[in-house]
Amino acid sequence: MFRGTKKKFEVDLGEMRDERDLLSDFVKSKLKTDVAVSGNKISVHSEGLSAEDLKTLISKFVYRRNLNNKYWVALEDDTIKIKKFEGSKKNEKSKKNVTRPSTIKHGW
């Protein structure tokens, strides 16, 4: 009966601002739908798309860009939020201060 009604979903990028354009192009190419970018949010207008399907698609993007060790995707109502893991900053700092083993060759 209500044919042609489009749903609007919001994607909140959080701290993943640098990937905004790549994510919007990825969603456009996969869904072949209207995608609008404004600031730190992406709006997706589509027919027949569920919020869970969009969350899965965004999770694929995060995984393919090898960002799944820093970010995770959450669904809250019709808003998909990309959140940063709490311990990711601590891990980066601890990796920088690691003492490497000696590379001196021993002539035994």
N, C-alpha and C positions, 0 to 999 in steps of 0.2 A: 504494500500500500504506500509506504513512504519511500519509494524508490528514488535513489539519487541523493539521499541524505549523507552528508559527509561528517565524519567525526573529526574532532580536533584534539590532537595530543601534543603535550609539551614535553620537551627534553631539556632538563636542567643539567648543564655541563659541569657545574661546580668548578673545580680547579683544573679541569681538562680543557681550558680555553684554546690552547694551541691547535687542537685537533678539530676545531669547529667546522672549518670549511671542508676538510676531508670527510668528516662524519655526515655532513649535509649532502655532499656528492654521493657518498655510499648509499644513503637512504633513498635519494632520488633515483639512482640507477637500479636498485633492487626492487623498489616498490612502484616505480614509474608514477609518482604522485607529486602533489604540490608540497614544497618544503620552503619555509620562510625562516631566515636567520635574523635574530635581533639581539645584540649584546651577547649575553651568556646563555641564551636559550634558542632552541630550534623548535619551530611549530610544524607539525605534520598534519595535513588534511587528507583524509583518505576514506574511501568507501570500503566496507567489509573488512577492515583491519581492527584487530583487537589490541588492547594495551599489552597483553602478554606476548603477542606476536612481535610487536615493535620492540619490546624489552629483549626478546631473544635475538632480534636482528642487531640491536645495539651491543649486546653481549658478544656477538660474533665479531663486530668491528673492534671492540676492545681486545679480544683475544688475538685477532689477526694482526693488530698493530703491536702486539706483545706488551700490552699495558695492563694485563690481568694480574700482575704482581703488585701494582700500585692502586688500581681502581676496581670498583665493583658496581654493578648496576642494580638499582632498587626500583620497585614499582609502588607508587603511592597515588591511589585513585587513578586519574588519567594522566598523571605526570610521572615520567621516567627520570630518575635522578642518578647521576653518575657521581659516586662518592669515593673519596680517597681513604685507603686503609689508614688506621691510626698509627701503626708502627713503621710505615714506609720511610718517614724522614729519619727515624732512629737507625734503621738498617743502612741507609745510604751513608750516614756519618760513620757508623762503625766499620763499614767496608773500606773507607778511605784511610783509616788509621791502622790497617792491618800490616804487620811486619811480614815481609815476604821471606821465604827460606833462601838460604845462600845458594848461588849458582856456581860456586867454585868447584872445579873438577878436581877430584882427588886421584892421585896417581898411585893407587895401591897395586 
